[in-house]
Amino acid sequence: MSWLVSLPALDGRDYVYRVHAPSDALRADLFWAAFHCHDDGPHPRASDRFDAALIWRAGTDRQI
């Protein structure tokens, strides 16, 4: 299953990452997978505040 995780960054943009994880994955695990992917890239620093992230299943508009 694919999840989408949106992380706000210091440049004012939101960066969205696709995370492959089971349907019962914990939100914290999804957040950290996306955060570490972002942190390894060339983009400006993302917020490490868990509450600032938006997480939803790919193909839906419903946030969890």
C-alpha positions in Angstrom: 0.0 0.0 0.0 1.2 3.5 -0.7 0.8 6.5 1.6 1.5 10.2 0.9 3.2 12.3 3.5 3.3 16.1 3.1 6.1 17.8 5.0 6.3 21.6 5.4 9.8 23.0 4.8 11.6 26.2 5.9 11.3 27.6 2.3 7.5 27.7 2.8 6.8 24.8 0.4 5.2 21.5 1.2 7.1 18.4 0.0 5.0 15.3 -0.6 6.6 11.8 -0.4 5.2 8.5 -1.3 5.9 5.9 1.4 5.2 2.2 0.8 4.0 0.6 4.0 1.2 -1.8 5.1 -2.3 -0.6 5.7 -1.9 -0.8 9.5 1.3 1.3 9.5 1.8 3.7 12.4 1.6 7.4 11.5 4.9 8.0 13.2 6.6 5.3 11.0 5.2 7.0 7.9 6.3 10.4 9.1 9.9 9.3 9.8 10.2 7.4 6.5 9.3 10.6 4.6 11.3 12.8 6.9 14.5 10.8 6.4 13.9 10.7 2.6 13.6 14.5 2.6 16.6 15.0 4.9 18.8 13.0 2.6 17.8 15.1 -0.5 18.9 18.5 -1.7 15.8 20.4 -0.4 15.6 22.9 2.5 15.2 21.6 5.9 11.7 20.2 6.6 9.9 20.6 9.9 10.5 17.7 12.2 7.2 18.5 14.0 5.1 15.3 13.7 1.8 17.3 14.0 2.8 19.5 11.0 2.8 16.6 8.6 -0.3 15.6 6.6 -0.6 11.9 5.9 -3.1 10.1 3.7 -3.5 6.9 1.6 -2.6 7.4 -2.0 -5.7 7.6 -4.2 -7.9 9.1 -1.5 -8.4 12.7 -0.2 -8.9 11.5 3.3 -6.3 12.5 5.8 -5.5 10.2 8.8 
